[in-house]
């Protein structure tokens, strides 16, 4: 099972310089995403335009989208197939809950795909 975090500093710098910071994730989604893949997007405020653009690109190329959002969901609320909204004002608490959810999702997928490990 392949998974990739869209965090390559060289890619981010290149795309930010040539296309703008708002495109840093959507360009990766466009290059790497295939119909049926899953994009998990995180935004503490829900207002990260680069995350919003990644979700829009993922939807366009028919990826399944899951958004982990904070506060009121911001600009990204309502754009994903599945959303988990952590209402709160403290960025560190929102991010801690997002990480907890990611660990749970990872375990659920592993249990489903590799039951012999559990």
MOCOR-V675559 format. One record per helix or strand. SS is the DSSP state (alpha for helix, beta for strand). FROM is the first residue (numbers start at 0). TO is the last residue. Records with the same first field share a line. If there is no record, write none. Layout:
SS->FROM-TO  FROM-TO
This chain:
alpha->8-17  20-22  25-31  48-59  73-75  90-112  114-116
beta->37-42  63-69  81-85
